[in-house]
């Protein structure tokens, strides 16, 4: 596969002790120690009050990083094509629905219409389109442990083929018991990138190129440079973006690879 190129003009992150891009840069650049603490995402101010009341922690996480990356880019969110990617989707909502369906002594087994609506994998993308009044194309995908690589490749392909800016939002959140025993995530984590065609005017945070290679990556090819961040990168599919985020925070060139199905995604970052 040939290299796909884009420039990054907006970035965001939210995870344990990584509460937004500005607050996270000292850690990601290696200038501060990483001490993980629980960091619930804030309520999304971009949503109308009615919709804001309907969403849970997973949608809040996704909308927080999507909004921050878009704000940094300076582009109107209503004009952005978008790719939303999550390995688990909204496992919190799914757990609530399964609990309702299996509750003893409840032959009706009623499921809240709002919960059912929120369980659909593209619900977060739908909330984003409501919040931004966007009529641009939206893609929602999942690829288990390879979700960040799949989302990044999809977004880069859209930039290359459509020659338009694309918002990439990748997020995953731990599921409740007993689902957590079968699919354990160490913490919630979300990342947002706004990508624009590489042949436009300069600027932004850096240039990124990716290509799919049908050969497996080595076990640590995409691990963060900082050892303290590696458990988070291993424990949440969205946090496999940490190596890229480190490069952007350091404003340094870098090359690494992400495992992707039976091959790998090579990633090159340059100023």
Long-range contacts (C-beta under 8 A, 24 or more apart in sequence): 1-211, 1-212, 1-213, 2-211, 3-209, 3-210, 3-211, 3-268, 4-153, 4-156, 4-157, 4-159, 4-160, 4-209, 4-210, 4-211, 5-156, 5-160, 5-198, 5-207, 5-208, 5-209, 6-156, 6-159, 6-160, 6-166, 6-195, 6-196, 6-197, 6-198, 6-207, 6-208, 6-209, 7-195, 7-196, 7-197, 7-198, 7-200, 7-202, 7-203, 7-204, 7-206, 7-207, 7-208, 8-193, 8-194, 8-195, 8-204, 8-205, 8-206, 8-207, 8-208, 8-248, 9-72, 9-73, 9-74, 9-75, 9-165, 9-194, 9-195, 9-196, 9-203, 9-204, 9-205, 10-68, 10-69, 10-70, 10-71, 10-72, 10-73, 10-74, 10-75, 10-167, 10-192, 10-193, 10-194, 11-69, 11-72, 11-191, 11-192, 11-193, 11-194, 11-205, 11-245, 11-248, 12-64, 12-65, 12-66, 12-67, 12-68, 12-69, 12-72, 12-190, 12-191, 12-192, 12-193, 13-65, 13-189, 13-190, 13-191, 13-192, 13-241, 13-245, 14-39, 14-41, 14-61, 14-64, 14-65, 14-68, 14-188, 14-189, 14-190, 14-191, 15-39, 15-187, 15-188, 15-189, 15-190, 15-232, 15-236, 15-239, 16-187, 16-188, 16-189, 16-232, 18-189, 20-68, 21-68, 21-72, 24-245, 24-249, 25-249, 27-226, 27-229, 28-242, 28-245, 28-246, 28-248, 28-249, 28-250, 29-246, 29-249, 29-250, 30-225, 30-226, 30-246, 30-250, 33-228, 34-226, 34-228, 34-229, 36-187, 36-232, 38-187, 40-188, 41-188, 41-190, 44-127, 44-131, 46-131, 46-132, 47-127, 47-130, 47-131, 48-130, 48-131, 51-127, 51-130, 51-131, 54-114, 54-117, 54-118, 55-118, 55-127, 56-90, 56-92, 56-93, 56-118, 57-92, 57-173, 57-188, 58-86, 58-89, 58-90, 58-91, 58-92, 58-93, 58-124, 58-171, 58-173, 58-188, 59-90, 59-118, 59-123, 59-124, 59-127, 61-171, 61-173, 61-188, 61-189, 61-190, 62-86, 62-124, 62-128, 62-169, 62-171, 62-190, 63-124, 63-127, 63-128, 63-131, 64-190, 65-169, 65-171, 65-190, 65-191, 65-192, 66-128, 66-167, 66-169, 66-192, 68-192, 69-167, 69-169, 69-192, 69-193, 69-194, 70-132, 70-167, 70-192, 70-194, 72-194, 73-165, 73-194, 73-196, 75-165, 75-194, 77-128, 77-131, 77-132, 77-134, 77-167, 78-132, 78-133, 78-134, 78-135, 78-136, 79-134, 79-136, 79-165, 80-132, 80-134, 80-136, 80-165, 80-166, 80-167, 80-194, 81-136, 81-137, 81-138, 81-158, 81-162, 81-164, 81-165, 81-166, 81-167, 82-125, 82-128, 82-134, 82-136, 82-137, 82-138, 82-139, 82-166, 82-167, 82-168, 82-169, 83-138, 83-139, 83-141, 83-151, 83-154, 83-155, 83-158, 83-166, 83-167, 83-168, 83-169, 84-122, 84-124, 84-125, 84-128, 84-138, 84-139, 84-140, 84-141, 84-151, 84-169, 84-170, 84-171, 85-140, 85-141, 85-142, 85-143, 85-147, 85-148, 85-150, 85-151, 85-154, 85-168, 85-169, 85-170, 85-171, 85-238, 86-121, 86-124, 86-140, 86-142, 86-147, 86-170, 86-171, 86-172, 86-238, 87-142, 87-143, 87-144, 87-145, 87-147, 87-172, 87-237, 87-238, 88-142, 88-172, 88-173, 88-175, 88-183, 88-185, 89-119, 89-121, 89-142, 90-118, 90-119, 90-123, 90-124, 90-173, 91-173, 91-174, 91-175, 91-176, 91-179, 91-183, 92-173, 92-175, 92-176, 93-118, 93-119, 94-119, 94-175, 94-179, 95-175, 95-176, 95-177, 95-179, 96-176, 98-179, 124-169, 124-171, 128-169, 143-260, 143-261, 144-237, 145-237, 145-259, 146-237, 146-258, 146-259, 146-260, 146-261, 147-172, 147-237, 147-238, 148-191, 148-237, 148-238, 148-239, 148-240, 148-241, 148-258, 149-240, 149-258, 149-259, 149-260, 149-265, 150-260, 152-193, 152-210, 152-241, 152-258, 152-265, 152-267, 153-210, 153-212, 153-260, 153-265, 155-193, 155-195, 156-195, 156-208, 156-210, 159-195, 159-196, 159-197, 160-197, 163-197, 164-197, 165-194, 165-195, 165-196, 165-197, 166-194, 166-195, 166-196, 167-192, 167-193, 167-194, 167-195, 168-192, 168-193, 168-194, 168-195, 170-237, 170-238, 170-241, 171-238, 172-236, 172-237, 172-238, 172-239, 184-235, 185-235, 185-236, 186-231, 186-232, 186-234, 186-235, 186-236, 187-232, 187-235, 187-236, 188-236, 189-232, 189-236, 189-238, 189-239, 190-238, 191-238, 191-239, 191-241, 191-245, 205-248, 205-251, 206-247, 206-248, 206-251, 206-269, 206-270, 206-271, 207-269, 207-270, 207-271, 208-244, 208-267, 208-268, 208-269, 209-267, 209-268, 209-270, 210-265, 210-266, 210-267, 210-268, 211-265, 211-266, 212-260, 212-263, 212-264, 212-265, 212-266, 213-257, 213-263, 213-264, 213-265, 213-266, 214-262, 214-263, 215-263, 215-264, 216-259, 216-262, 216-263, 216-264, 217-257, 217-258, 217-259, 217-260, 217-264, 218-257, 221-256, 221-257, 221-258, 221-259, 221-264, 222-256, 222-257, 222-258, 222-259, 222-267, 243-267, 244-269
